[in-house]
Amino acid sequence: MSFPNLRLRRLRKTGKIRELLEEVRLSPKDLICPIFVQENLNSRVQGESMPGMDRLPLRDVVDEVNSIAELKIPAIMVFGMPSRKDDKGTSAFAQDGIVQRAISEIRKNLGNEIAVITDVCLCQYTTAGHCGLVKGDKIDNDSSLETLTKVAVSQAQSGADVVSPSAMMDGQVKAIRQRLDDAGFSDVVIMSHSAKHRSSLYSPFKDMAHSAPKFGDRKTYQLPYTNPKEAMREVETDIAEGVDIVMIKPALPYLDLIAMTREKFNVPISAYSVSGEYALVKAAAMKGWIDEKEVTLEILTAIKRAGADMIVTYFSKSAAKTLNEK
């Protein structure tokens, strides 16, 4: 079939025509903004490997979250850094824990102006720095599940809308769903880090959140990036266990897995554009090698184009500002 009079460039002639024909529209409403809250901190501390991202003292949390909400970003994801760690991760589920206190402050001052998502993991809270509890020289899956359920319930009690288990323990969604339901929190959403890959792109986060493992690595519980079929099995398992939203993590190098998930499953999809993706762009922009605003929008649009319904990104605030100015 031939189209002798077809000139696709006609569809790009002016800015308004291009807007009219835009197939994928990125919006601040697609974004989830991570925040880092550190216990016993007196003032903000910028992460060296994540320029523009701060560790916040508790007293600054409400102002920071309010500034995020004003940009029309609908949700935050809270990560906490406790003042004490132990081998059981007890500060992760303490009612006066840093995340629990942060949620309470947000709820007291901002009500439901923004959705609060919490990370359910143990790496920031244990002396070993692993996502689960350690027995001997191994991460023990089943004892970790019991602790993760305590974390999720304590966060729900503080006012979390969504709990987001990221430990990659087998059965974590089922265990958390059961415990939330039993505790009267059947309306709390679970957004699981369903296909969380073992990636070097997490390094800036480990520095920012003080969560690097003290021995070994996370290859026994995080996914290898060589196995897309295994990733789909992880997603399918979480769906079978009652997950509400699945997540692919990291995002940019795994666009194929986002697309595969979109094609195979009728479920909301989150993609986490991780700290290394952020740091690479920031470093190149600081060198003057790229236009940070344009590259950021291109990356986030590509993630949405692949099939993500929502994107966790450290570029949330800057991207929202750019989008709101359009």
Backbone bond lengths (Angstrom), bond angles and torsions (degrees), N, CA, C in turn:
res aa  C-N    CA-C-N  psi(-1)  N-CA   C-N-CA  omega(-1)  CA-C   N-CA-C  phi
1 M - - - 1.471 - - 1.522 108.96 -
2 S 1.313 117.00 132.27 1.462 121.30 -179.35 1.522 109.65 -115.91
3 F 1.327 115.21 152.92 1.460 121.91 179.39 1.531 107.78 -130.58
4 P 1.320 117.08 78.60 1.468 120.55 -171.97 1.522 114.81 -62.13
5 N 1.344 118.17 -26.24 1.466 120.41 -176.50 1.535 113.01 -103.52
6 L 1.328 114.23 9.10 1.471 118.01 -176.44 1.523 111.08 -82.13
7 R 1.315 115.46 126.19 1.468 121.61 172.63 1.534 107.01 -133.06
8 L 1.299 115.61 101.72 1.463 119.99 -176.62 1.529 111.69 -65.81
9 R 1.307 116.32 -21.25 1.463 118.96 178.77 1.524 111.95 -62.85
10 R 1.343 117.06 -21.90 1.463 119.50 177.03 1.527 111.28 -59.78
11 L 1.352 115.61 -29.46 1.457 120.72 -178.21 1.530 112.58 -77.48
12 R 1.341 116.46 -4.03 1.471 120.88 -178.22 1.526 110.93 -118.95
13 K 1.327 116.63 15.23 1.465 121.49 -168.12 1.520 113.19 -63.08
14 T 1.344 117.04 -44.17 1.458 120.47 -178.82 1.514 109.99 -131.27
15 G 1.327 114.74 164.54 1.458 119.16 -179.98 1.510 112.55 -61.21
16 K 1.338 117.85 -39.79 1.459 120.63 -178.09 1.527 111.68 -69.67
17 I 1.312 117.19 -36.07 1.473 119.50 175.42 1.520 109.79 -65.63
18 R 1.331 116.24 -41.06 1.465 119.09 178.82 1.534 110.67 -63.46
19 E 1.325 116.72 -39.40 1.466 120.13 177.22 1.526 110.76 -62.43
20 L 1.329 116.18 -42.75 1.457 121.25 -177.80 1.521 111.55 -60.59
21 L 1.324 116.33 -34.43 1.461 121.58 -174.44 1.528 113.61 -100.33
22 E 1.312 116.22 7.08 1.469 120.11 -178.72 1.526 110.19 -62.30
23 E 1.310 116.76 123.03 1.465 121.80 -175.01 1.521 112.94 -86.43
24 V 1.321 117.22 -34.72 1.460 121.76 178.98 1.520 107.59 -120.48
25 R 1.315 116.33 120.22 1.462 120.67 -176.81 1.527 109.38 -112.62
26 L 1.314 115.64 114.15 1.458 121.52 177.16 1.524 109.12 -84.92
27 S 1.328 116.23 136.98 1.461 121.92 -177.71 1.521 109.47 -136.39
28 P 1.345 117.66 153.71 1.470 118.90 171.59 1.526 112.58 -55.11
29 K 1.341 116.58 -25.72 1.461 120.49 -179.47 1.532 112.52 -69.72
30 D 1.342 117.07 -11.47 1.466 120.92 177.40 1.524 112.60 -85.52
31 L 1.335 117.92 -5.74 1.461 121.45 -165.57 1.524 113.06 -106.03
32 I 1.313 115.19 147.53 1.467 124.19 172.34 1.521 106.48 -123.26
33 C 1.314 116.70 125.81 1.467 121.18 -174.19 1.533 111.16 -102.39
34 P 1.319 118.06 118.22 1.472 120.08 175.79 1.525 111.19 -73.04
35 I 1.329 116.69 145.68 1.462 121.64 169.98 1.528 108.66 -132.26
36 F 1.327 115.22 149.68 1.461 122.10 179.59 1.527 108.27 -114.70
37 V 1.327 116.48 124.68 1.461 121.54 -179.72 1.519 108.79 -119.55
38 Q 1.331 116.21 125.49 1.465 120.29 -176.54 1.520 110.48 -114.42
39 E 1.307 114.97 131.77 1.464 121.45 -179.75 1.521 110.85 -69.05
40 N 1.339 115.75 141.99 1.472 124.26 176.40 1.526 112.93 59.91
41 L 1.312 117.24 28.10 1.454 121.97 175.21 1.524 108.13 -93.66
42 N 1.335 117.42 138.63 1.463 121.02 -176.68 1.525 113.32 -94.99
43 S 1.316 116.43 -28.10 1.464 119.93 179.69 1.520 108.95 -149.59
44 R 1.320 116.05 165.35 1.455 121.64 -178.32 1.528 111.17 -61.15
45 V 1.325 115.47 143.90 1.463 121.61 175.93 1.524 107.56 -129.23
46 Q 1.327 116.46 120.14 1.463 119.94 179.61 1.526 110.06 -78.25
47 G 1.336 116.00 136.74 1.453 120.12 176.41 1.523 111.02 -73.26
48 E 1.319 116.63 129.20 1.464 120.03 -177.07 1.520 112.00 -62.40
49 S 1.317 117.60 -38.03 1.460 120.80 -176.99 1.529 112.76 -89.96
50 M 1.346 116.36 -2.80 1.463 120.77 179.20 1.535 109.65 -133.41
51 P 1.321 117.89 70.42 1.473 120.99 -178.38 1.524 110.78 -54.57
52 G 1.329 114.75 133.48 1.456 119.37 -179.37 1.511 113.99 95.63
53 M 1.331 117.46 -12.84 1.468 121.74 177.15 1.528 108.57 -107.95
54 D 1.331 116.16 131.34 1.458 121.75 -176.92 1.522 111.86 -114.57
55 R 1.323 115.43 148.17 1.454 120.71 161.46 1.521 105.89 -81.71
56 L 1.324 116.25 128.46 1.456 120.93 -173.36 1.515 111.48 -103.36
57 P 1.340 117.82 140.44 1.467 119.21 165.40 1.523 108.37 -74.85
58 L 1.298 116.86 157.79 1.459 121.23 -177.61 1.521 111.57 -55.68
59 R 1.319 117.28 -37.57 1.469 120.19 -175.30 1.523 113.08 -67.41
60 D 1.338 117.76 -17.23 1.467 120.99 179.91 1.524 113.34 -96.39
61 V 1.310 117.09 -4.76 1.466 120.12 -172.09 1.522 111.93 -63.46
62 V 1.315 117.59 -46.77 1.470 120.48 -175.97 1.526 110.59 -62.25
63 D 1.323 117.54 -44.63 1.470 120.35 179.12 1.519 110.88 -62.03
64 E 1.333 116.59 -41.43 1.466 120.38 -179.67 1.523 110.54 -64.96
65 V 1.311 116.63 -45.86 1.468 119.89 -178.59 1.526 110.29 -67.05
66 N 1.319 117.17 -37.14 1.466 119.94 176.97 1.528 111.02 -61.88
67 S 1.336 116.97 -39.85 1.472 120.07 178.76 1.521 111.27 -65.91
68 I 1.333 116.58 -31.85 1.467 121.34 177.31 1.523 109.74 -70.08
69 A 1.327 116.17 -45.15 1.463 120.38 -179.81 1.526 111.35 -62.63
70 E 1.316 117.37 -36.81 1.470 121.31 -179.90 1.528 112.14 -64.36
71 L 1.324 116.82 -21.83 1.467 121.34 177.60 1.530 112.13 -85.36
72 K 1.337 116.74 5.50 1.466 123.67 178.49 1.532 112.43 71.56
73 I 1.325 115.84 21.03 1.461 121.06 172.57 1.525 107.04 -81.97
74 P 1.335 118.76 126.67 1.463 119.86 -170.16 1.517 115.93 -84.06
75 A 1.345 118.45 -12.02 1.464 118.64 -172.41 1.518 111.86 -152.31
76 I 1.321 114.75 151.76 1.459 122.25 171.41 1.522 108.57 -120.47
77 M 1.336 115.84 158.96 1.463 121.67 170.99 1.527 107.25 -122.77
78 V 1.324 115.98 122.23 1.462 121.36 -172.06 1.525 110.71 -98.04
79 F 1.342 114.84 127.89 1.457 122.18 172.79 1.530 108.08 -117.04
80 G 1.330 116.50 134.74 1.451 120.46 -177.88 1.510 113.41 -113.99
81 M 1.313 114.56 149.23 1.460 122.24 175.45 1.519 107.83 -124.37
82 P 1.331 117.43 106.84 1.467 120.74 -175.13 1.530 111.52 -78.36
83 S 1.323 114.84 164.37 1.470 119.53 176.99 1.525 111.82 -84.63
84 R 1.333 116.13 -15.96 1.465 119.39 178.50 1.527 110.14 -136.39
85 K 1.316 114.89 146.21 1.461 121.63 177.28 1.525 108.19 -127.30
86 D 1.335 116.24 153.11 1.457 120.27 173.02 1.521 108.70 -146.11
87 D 1.308 117.23 179.69 1.459 119.24 -174.86 1.524 112.97 -76.27
88 K 1.353 117.26 -8.85 1.469 121.82 179.86 1.531 112.71 -104.96
89 G 1.321 117.52 -7.34 1.463 120.24 -178.80 1.516 113.12 65.07
90 T 1.337 117.68 34.16 1.461 120.56 -172.00 1.526 113.34 -64.46
91 S 1.318 117.92 -28.79 1.468 119.01 179.96 1.518 112.21 -69.43
92 A 1.335 117.33 -14.54 1.468 120.53 179.00 1.515 111.88 -70.65
93 F 1.349 117.41 -27.84 1.467 119.69 -178.12 1.521 113.21 -118.53
94 A 1.333 117.24 11.75 1.464 120.81 176.63 1.531 110.21 -69.59
95 Q 1.321 117.16 138.48 1.464 119.85 179.88 1.526 112.10 -64.95
96 D 1.331 117.25 -24.00 1.466 119.97 175.34 1.528 110.78 -102.46
97 G 1.335 117.15 21.90 1.463 121.31 176.42 1.515 111.19 -66.04
98 I 1.300 116.62 162.90 1.460 120.59 -173.60 1.526 111.89 -65.24
99 V 1.315 118.24 -39.70 1.466 120.18 178.35 1.527 110.32 -68.52
100 Q 1.318 116.94 -43.88 1.456 120.90 -179.50 1.536 111.06 -61.07
101 R 1.314 116.68 -40.95 1.468 120.83 178.61 1.526 110.80 -68.44
102 A 1.324 116.16 -38.26 1.462 119.61 178.84 1.530 111.39 -63.90
103 I 1.335 115.95 -43.34 1.467 119.67 178.44 1.523 110.03 -61.08
104 S 1.316 116.39 -45.23 1.464 120.40 -178.61 1.523 111.20 -60.18
105 E 1.333 117.17 -41.39 1.464 120.68 178.73 1.526 111.25 -64.90
106 I 1.310 116.29 -41.20 1.470 120.38 178.82 1.521 109.99 -62.99
107 R 1.301 116.64 -46.36 1.462 120.86 -179.29 1.537 111.31 -63.77
108 K 1.318 116.46 -42.17 1.463 120.75 -177.25 1.529 111.48 -64.98
109 N 1.324 116.16 -36.97 1.455 120.31 -173.80 1.524 114.91 -98.81
110 L 1.327 117.69 -27.64 1.461 120.80 -175.32 1.519 113.75 -118.81
111 G 1.310 117.22 -4.93 1.457 119.48 179.66 1.514 111.71 57.72
112 N 1.326 115.45 -128.63 1.462 120.78 -178.97 1.530 112.54 -105.46
113 E 1.337 116.46 28.36 1.465 119.84 -179.72 1.524 112.25 -66.54
114 I 1.316 116.42 -20.14 1.467 120.14 -179.10 1.528 107.79 -146.46
115 A 1.321 116.01 146.40 1.464 120.51 177.27 1.529 109.08 -81.23
116 V 1.322 116.01 136.34 1.467 121.88 -178.65 1.519 109.36 -107.13
117 I 1.318 115.20 118.77 1.464 123.16 177.29 1.527 107.55 -110.16
118 T 1.315 117.22 138.21 1.458 120.48 -178.97 1.519 111.21 -122.00
119 D 1.308 115.07 144.15 1.460 121.76 175.83 1.520 109.57 -81.24
120 V 1.339 116.28 128.69 1.468 121.05 177.69 1.525 107.41 -109.50
121 C 1.319 114.95 96.64 1.463 121.24 -177.62 1.520 107.44 -158.36
122 L 1.338 116.69 170.38 1.458 120.24 -176.21 1.525 113.51 -118.78
123 C 1.320 117.88 -2.28 1.466 118.96 -170.60 1.523 113.13 -64.13
124 Q 1.341 118.09 -32.09 1.467 119.86 179.24 1.526 112.41 -79.81
125 Y 1.333 116.60 -11.86 1.462 120.21 -167.99 1.522 114.41 -112.27
126 T 1.330 117.00 -13.35 1.467 119.51 -178.46 1.520 110.98 -104.58
127 T 1.312 115.18 151.65 1.458 120.05 178.13 1.523 111.45 -65.20
128 A 1.331 117.41 -27.70 1.466 121.00 -179.89 1.525 112.33 -77.62
129 G 1.336 117.58 -22.62 1.460 120.79 178.92 1.517 114.64 74.16
130 H 1.331 116.79 17.16 1.465 119.84 176.54 1.524 109.78 -97.94
131 C 1.332 115.30 163.21 1.462 121.07 -175.52 1.521 112.62 -76.22
132 G 1.337 117.06 -15.10 1.457 123.07 175.79 1.513 110.31 -127.66
133 L 1.337 116.06 177.68 1.455 120.89 179.02 1.524 110.77 -78.73
134 V 1.306 115.47 146.76 1.463 121.88 -175.56 1.524 109.69 -103.26
135 K 1.329 114.99 131.91 1.466 121.71 170.37 1.512 107.58 -124.22
136 G 1.302 115.95 117.23 1.465 119.41 -174.01 1.512 108.61 68.26
137 D 1.325 115.47 -120.13 1.464 119.13 177.59 1.530 111.09 -115.33
138 K 1.355 116.33 21.33 1.465 120.63 -178.09 1.522 111.06 -125.07
139 I 1.327 115.41 153.07 1.458 120.95 173.77 1.519 107.66 -86.00
140 D 1.328 115.75 119.56 1.460 121.28 -173.83 1.527 109.94 -89.52
141 N 1.299 115.79 113.55 1.462 121.53 -173.92 1.529 112.30 -62.58
142 D 1.331 117.81 -51.51 1.459 120.12 -167.99 1.523 113.42 -73.61
143 S 1.326 117.41 -38.59 1.465 118.23 176.01 1.529 110.43 -68.91
144 S 1.317 116.54 -29.44 1.468 120.66 176.74 1.521 110.90 -65.19
145 L 1.342 117.04 -37.71 1.462 120.79 179.85 1.517 111.27 -58.26
146 E 1.311 116.40 -43.82 1.463 120.13 -179.38 1.526 110.88 -59.76
147 T 1.325 116.97 -42.84 1.466 120.49 179.78 1.518 111.41 -69.41
148 L 1.320 117.30 -40.58 1.471 120.47 179.43 1.524 111.23 -61.67
149 T 1.320 117.26 -36.66 1.464 119.00 177.90 1.532 110.97 -66.12
150 K 1.322 117.09 -36.72 1.465 120.35 176.20 1.529 110.95 -63.33
151 V 1.323 115.79 -40.90 1.467 120.63 178.75 1.526 110.26 -61.29
152 A 1.332 115.84 -48.73 1.464 120.38 -177.48 1.526 111.44 -61.45
153 V 1.326 117.69 -44.11 1.464 120.64 -179.39 1.523 110.78 -65.51
154 S 1.324 117.64 -41.90 1.469 120.09 -179.75 1.529 110.67 -63.50
155 Q 1.313 117.55 -36.12 1.461 120.68 177.90 1.527 111.10 -70.38
156 A 1.339 116.47 -39.61 1.458 120.15 176.92 1.531 110.67 -63.89
157 Q 1.318 117.01 -40.11 1.458 120.85 178.53 1.529 111.58 -62.41
158 S 1.310 116.42 -30.05 1.463 120.98 179.70 1.525 112.35 -80.57
159 G 1.343 117.23 -15.68 1.462 119.88 176.55 1.504 116.04 121.17
160 A 1.323 118.57 12.99 1.463 120.52 178.73 1.523 110.45 -65.43
161 D 1.326 116.54 138.27 1.465 122.03 174.40 1.519 111.59 -82.92
162 V 1.341 115.05 -35.70 1.462 122.19 -173.54 1.517 108.11 -136.64
163 V 1.325 117.72 131.66 1.462 120.90 170.53 1.522 108.08 -107.09
164 S 1.328 115.01 140.99 1.465 119.56 -171.01 1.526 110.81 -127.65
165 P 1.333 117.67 86.10 1.462 120.46 -179.80 1.523 111.92 -65.17
166 S 1.336 115.43 125.04 1.463 120.32 -176.75 1.520 112.80 -121.32
167 A 1.333 116.96 8.92 1.461 120.16 -172.96 1.526 113.93 -77.27
168 M 1.348 117.25 -16.18 1.464 122.35 -177.69 1.525 112.32 58.78
169 M 1.335 115.99 38.13 1.454 120.82 171.88 1.530 108.58 -89.12
170 D 1.317 117.66 135.09 1.461 120.71 178.68 1.531 110.21 -60.92
171 G 1.331 116.45 131.22 1.453 121.44 178.05 1.517 114.41 85.25
172 Q 1.339 118.79 8.07 1.461 119.60 -173.87 1.539 112.34 -67.12
173 V 1.330 117.32 -36.61 1.464 119.21 -179.33 1.531 110.49 -66.32
174 K 1.325 116.56 -46.67 1.472 120.81 -179.91 1.522 111.14 -60.01
175 A 1.332 116.28 -45.43 1.457 120.57 -177.24 1.529 110.84 -65.49
176 I 1.318 116.89 -43.66 1.467 120.71 -178.68 1.521 110.88 -68.70
177 R 1.343 116.99 -41.36 1.457 119.29 179.00 1.525 111.40 -60.74
178 Q 1.324 115.64 -43.45 1.471 119.98 -179.77 1.520 110.88 -63.25
179 R 1.333 116.53 -45.12 1.462 119.69 -177.49 1.531 111.64 -68.96
180 L 1.327 117.39 -38.95 1.465 119.99 176.28 1.529 110.96 -62.00
181 D 1.317 116.07 -45.13 1.465 120.20 -179.90 1.526 111.04 -62.31
182 D 1.318 115.95 -43.67 1.466 120.53 -179.23 1.533 111.08 -63.76
183 A 1.340 116.37 -30.46 1.466 120.57 -177.99 1.531 112.17 -89.04
184 G 1.324 116.98 3.72 1.456 120.10 177.95 1.508 115.20 88.48
185 F 1.339 116.88 18.46 1.468 121.13 -178.87 1.527 111.13 -115.08
186 S 1.324 115.63 47.65 1.463 119.48 -178.81 1.522 112.80 -68.41
187 D 1.350 117.08 -15.76 1.465 119.98 179.26 1.527 112.91 -91.52
188 V 1.322 118.31 -2.02 1.464 121.23 177.07 1.530 109.07 -77.85
189 V 1.317 115.77 129.68 1.462 123.03 -175.92 1.534 109.74 -80.39
190 I 1.332 116.28 144.59 1.466 121.31 171.03 1.522 108.69 -110.27
191 M 1.318 115.41 120.12 1.461 122.40 173.02 1.527 107.28 -114.11
192 S 1.310 115.75 97.75 1.461 120.32 -173.90 1.526 111.91 -85.07
193 H 1.331 115.51 142.87 1.462 120.84 168.86 1.528 106.19 -77.05
194 S 1.318 115.30 75.85 1.463 121.50 -167.38 1.515 112.74 -67.58
195 A 1.327 116.40 -47.03 1.469 121.22 178.65 1.523 107.89 -116.75
196 K 1.335 114.30 77.76 1.463 120.92 179.49 1.522 108.11 -99.39
197 H 1.308 115.23 117.23 1.457 120.87 -172.68 1.522 111.64 -93.85
198 R 1.301 114.51 149.35 1.454 120.39 173.85 1.531 106.67 -73.18
199 S 1.338 116.83 108.26 1.457 121.02 -169.28 1.522 111.62 -134.55
200 S 1.319 116.05 141.70 1.464 121.15 173.31 1.524 111.61 -72.30
201 L 1.335 116.57 -11.06 1.455 120.79 -179.62 1.530 112.97 -75.39
202 Y 1.329 117.99 -1.67 1.462 120.93 176.01 1.533 112.55 -87.84
203 S 1.307 118.38 -5.56 1.471 121.13 -170.92 1.529 113.83 -55.00
204 P 1.344 119.90 -46.11 1.468 118.00 179.05 1.528 112.60 -61.90
205 F 1.328 117.49 -35.52 1.466 120.09 177.62 1.527 110.41 -63.13
206 K 1.324 116.99 -43.91 1.461 120.00 -179.78 1.519 110.95 -58.55
207 D 1.326 115.82 -37.77 1.458 120.75 177.12 1.529 110.21 -68.70
208 M 1.315 116.65 -44.32 1.463 122.12 -176.96 1.528 111.77 -66.41
209 A 1.329 115.93 -42.82 1.467 121.06 -173.21 1.522 113.86 -98.22
210 H 1.339 117.73 4.04 1.472 121.59 -179.65 1.526 110.33 55.03
211 S 1.333 116.22 50.59 1.468 119.30 -171.55 1.525 114.03 -127.02
212 A 1.316 118.02 20.27 1.462 119.85 178.25 1.524 110.32 -71.39
213 P 1.339 118.53 138.85 1.472 120.02 178.28 1.521 111.00 -65.70
214 K 1.318 115.31 144.25 1.469 120.73 -177.82 1.525 112.14 -83.45
215 F 1.314 117.42 -13.84 1.462 120.95 175.17 1.521 108.25 -151.31
216 G 1.327 116.04 154.74 1.457 121.29 175.09 1.516 113.39 60.67
217 D 1.322 115.21 -151.74 1.462 121.62 179.90 1.527 108.30 -144.80
218 R 1.327 116.57 -168.01 1.465 120.91 -175.41 1.532 112.54 -111.94
219 K 1.316 115.78 22.96 1.459 119.97 -176.49 1.520 113.11 -68.24
220 T 1.325 118.62 -22.03 1.464 119.71 -176.91 1.524 112.42 -79.91
221 Y 1.344 117.85 -13.11 1.466 117.99 179.42 1.530 114.02 -129.45
222 Q 1.318 118.70 -23.01 1.463 119.68 174.14 1.522 110.17 -90.10
223 L 1.323 115.68 152.91 1.464 121.07 -172.89 1.531 112.68 -72.57
224 P 1.337 118.17 143.22 1.462 120.68 169.60 1.526 109.81 -75.32
225 Y 1.325 116.81 141.43 1.470 119.59 -177.40 1.523 112.68 -74.50
226 T 1.316 116.73 -0.75 1.469 121.13 179.77 1.525 113.42 -89.32
227 N 1.347 118.53 -5.28 1.466 121.28 -167.08 1.531 113.37 -122.18
228 P 1.324 118.81 78.49 1.465 120.15 179.63 1.525 113.74 -64.91
229 K 1.331 117.79 -33.73 1.466 119.35 179.07 1.530 110.58 -66.04
230 E 1.311 115.67 -39.60 1.465 119.58 177.52 1.523 110.24 -64.09
231 A 1.320 116.99 -37.91 1.464 120.70 177.20 1.523 110.61 -60.40
232 M 1.328 116.88 -42.47 1.458 119.74 179.21 1.530 111.54 -67.02
233 R 1.322 117.16 -32.35 1.473 120.08 176.01 1.526 110.36 -66.77
234 E 1.328 117.01 -38.02 1.463 120.06 177.09 1.530 110.45 -63.29
235 V 1.326 116.60 -43.85 1.461 120.68 178.46 1.525 110.38 -62.12
236 E 1.321 116.32 -45.97 1.456 121.36 -179.04 1.528 111.36 -62.24
237 T 1.324 116.59 -39.38 1.460 121.21 179.07 1.524 110.99 -63.50
238 D 1.331 116.59 -43.76 1.464 119.53 178.88 1.526 111.45 -63.19
239 I 1.324 116.46 -39.39 1.466 119.92 178.00 1.529 109.78 -62.21
240 A 1.338 115.98 -43.73 1.472 120.31 179.41 1.521 111.63 -63.09
241 E 1.342 116.81 -28.64 1.466 120.75 -178.66 1.526 112.76 -85.59
242 G 1.343 116.70 -3.32 1.461 119.26 175.10 1.503 116.18 102.97
243 V 1.329 118.04 20.31 1.457 120.13 178.81 1.533 110.01 -65.25
244 D 1.331 116.40 149.85 1.463 121.35 178.33 1.529 112.02 -95.34
245 I 1.333 116.16 -37.22 1.467 122.67 -179.57 1.521 107.11 -137.48
246 V 1.324 117.31 133.24 1.459 120.60 175.44 1.530 109.62 -99.84
247 M 1.307 115.54 158.28 1.463 120.15 -179.88 1.519 110.51 -131.56
248 I 1.335 115.11 140.02 1.461 122.67 170.05 1.525 107.05 -107.78
249 K 1.323 116.86 132.98 1.464 121.60 -172.96 1.518 110.07 -150.20
250 P 1.339 117.59 129.30 1.462 132.30 -8.69 1.536 112.50 -61.88
251 A 1.347 115.25 -177.71 1.464 119.66 -175.22 1.528 112.74 -104.36
252 L 1.310 117.07 -61.44 1.473 120.12 -168.77 1.525 113.78 -60.03
253 P 1.349 120.38 -43.86 1.469 118.68 178.75 1.534 113.32 -77.48
254 Y 1.336 116.85 -2.51 1.463 121.37 -174.44 1.527 111.70 -123.64
255 L 1.335 116.62 30.94 1.461 120.43 178.92 1.524 111.37 -59.97
256 D 1.339 116.79 -32.34 1.468 119.32 178.90 1.525 111.20 -63.55
257 L 1.343 117.11 -35.47 1.454 120.13 -179.46 1.533 111.38 -74.47
258 I 1.328 116.39 -33.80 1.464 119.32 173.49 1.527 109.30 -61.73
259 A 1.337 116.11 -45.74 1.466 120.67 179.67 1.526 111.70 -64.45
260 M 1.328 117.36 -40.53 1.464 121.02 177.77 1.529 111.07 -62.57
261 T 1.329 116.07 -42.08 1.462 120.33 179.09 1.522 110.58 -64.45
262 R 1.330 116.38 -42.10 1.463 120.95 178.68 1.529 111.17 -60.49
263 E 1.333 116.29 -39.17 1.461 120.96 -177.51 1.529 111.84 -74.75
264 K 1.332 117.35 -35.88 1.458 120.56 -171.77 1.528 113.79 -88.71
265 F 1.348 117.22 -29.93 1.460 119.55 -169.68 1.528 111.80 -129.51
266 N 1.313 115.46 140.66 1.459 121.77 176.40 1.524 108.68 -96.91
267 V 1.324 115.27 78.13 1.457 121.75 -175.27 1.530 107.66 -149.22
268 P 1.333 118.56 146.38 1.467 119.51 175.74 1.528 111.26 -59.70
269 I 1.333 115.32 139.54 1.465 120.98 -176.25 1.519 109.97 -120.99
270 S 1.320 114.79 128.47 1.459 121.84 171.19 1.522 108.47 -107.98
271 A 1.312 115.94 145.10 1.465 120.85 173.65 1.523 107.83 -123.45
272 Y 1.308 116.40 137.02 1.466 121.19 -178.92 1.526 108.66 -106.15
273 S 1.327 115.58 107.95 1.462 120.75 173.89 1.522 106.78 -81.86
274 V 1.306 116.98 104.17 1.462 121.61 -161.93 1.523 112.90 -83.64
275 S 1.333 114.49 177.76 1.460 122.04 -171.78 1.521 113.46 -59.11
276 G 1.329 117.04 -36.95 1.458 119.60 179.67 1.518 112.21 -67.16
277 E 1.334 116.94 -36.49 1.461 120.72 175.57 1.528 109.75 -61.92
278 Y 1.317 115.50 -43.28 1.467 121.70 178.06 1.535 110.90 -63.24
279 A 1.330 116.42 -48.53 1.457 120.69 -175.47 1.530 112.05 -64.73
280 L 1.319 117.50 -37.18 1.465 120.20 179.06 1.522 111.31 -62.62
281 V 1.322 115.84 -43.66 1.470 119.54 178.89 1.522 110.64 -66.60
282 K 1.332 116.45 -45.45 1.468 119.92 -179.31 1.522 111.47 -61.06
283 A 1.333 117.05 -42.18 1.463 120.59 -178.50 1.529 111.12 -64.28
284 A 1.324 116.46 -44.57 1.468 119.92 179.75 1.523 110.81 -66.61
285 A 1.332 116.77 -37.58 1.466 120.17 179.31 1.526 111.19 -67.43
286 M 1.326 116.77 -39.11 1.458 120.51 179.78 1.524 111.93 -66.27
287 K 1.332 115.48 -25.67 1.460 120.71 175.25 1.537 111.87 -81.83
288 G 1.319 116.52 -9.94 1.453 120.39 -177.50 1.508 113.80 80.83
289 W 1.318 117.17 16.56 1.467 121.23 -176.50 1.527 112.58 -84.58
290 I 1.338 117.25 -24.77 1.460 120.67 -178.84 1.522 109.37 -138.56
291 D 1.326 115.56 163.25 1.463 122.30 172.50 1.530 107.15 -89.71
292 E 1.328 116.91 108.81 1.468 120.81 -172.86 1.522 112.32 -59.15
293 K 1.330 117.54 -44.60 1.468 120.23 -177.92 1.522 111.24 -61.44
294 E 1.333 116.30 -47.20 1.462 119.83 -176.71 1.528 111.51 -67.60
295 V 1.323 116.74 -41.72 1.463 120.25 -179.51 1.533 110.25 -66.52
296 T 1.331 116.56 -40.18 1.463 120.45 178.46 1.520 111.33 -59.49
297 L 1.327 117.49 -48.98 1.465 120.70 -179.52 1.522 110.99 -65.34
298 E 1.322 117.01 -35.68 1.468 120.11 178.92 1.524 110.62 -64.93
299 I 1.325 116.86 -44.80 1.464 121.15 -179.76 1.525 110.75 -64.53
300 L 1.321 117.14 -48.22 1.462 120.19 -177.46 1.526 111.55 -65.72
301 T 1.314 116.91 -37.03 1.464 119.76 176.66 1.522 110.84 -65.81
302 A 1.325 117.09 -38.50 1.465 120.51 178.19 1.526 110.95 -62.92
303 I 1.321 116.42 -38.45 1.466 120.33 178.81 1.528 110.15 -65.75
304 K 1.314 116.26 -42.95 1.462 119.45 177.37 1.528 110.63 -66.96
305 R 1.329 116.83 -41.10 1.475 121.01 179.45 1.520 111.07 -59.60
306 A 1.320 116.97 -34.52 1.466 120.51 -179.58 1.522 112.26 -68.54
307 G 1.351 116.39 -20.43 1.460 118.41 176.45 1.509 116.06 133.33
308 A 1.330 118.24 2.31 1.461 120.16 -179.18 1.527 110.64 -73.99
309 D 1.320 116.41 136.14 1.461 121.47 174.88 1.519 111.59 -84.60
310 M 1.319 116.92 -27.17 1.462 122.32 -178.98 1.520 108.50 -148.51
311 I 1.336 115.70 152.74 1.465 120.76 -174.29 1.526 109.27 -131.33
312 V 1.319 116.38 120.79 1.455 121.30 169.98 1.520 107.00 -83.29
313 T 1.332 116.59 119.80 1.460 118.76 -176.54 1.527 111.24 -150.57
314 Y 1.328 115.32 142.16 1.452 121.56 175.77 1.526 111.26 -74.19
315 F 1.312 117.09 -9.17 1.455 121.95 174.60 1.522 112.20 -88.96
316 S 1.324 118.75 8.15 1.460 121.16 -173.41 1.526 112.21 -53.24
317 K 1.332 117.53 -50.80 1.463 119.58 -175.07 1.527 112.20 -67.11
318 S 1.311 116.07 -46.54 1.470 117.94 -178.19 1.523 111.12 -68.28
319 A 1.336 117.12 -38.74 1.459 119.98 178.55 1.524 110.80 -66.00
320 A 1.326 117.17 -41.65 1.460 120.66 179.49 1.524 110.96 -63.13
321 K 1.330 117.15 -40.79 1.463 119.63 177.10 1.516 111.24 -59.77
322 T 1.329 116.89 -43.84 1.467 120.74 179.79 1.521 110.38 -64.92
323 L 1.322 117.10 -44.40 1.462 120.84 -178.33 1.529 111.47 -66.84
324 N 1.316 117.64 -36.95 1.471 121.18 179.75 1.524 112.22 -69.58
325 E 1.332 116.16 -21.86 1.469 120.15 178.72 1.517 113.13 -83.16
326 K 1.339 116.74 -13.45 1.474 119.85 -177.01 1.515 110.88 -71.04
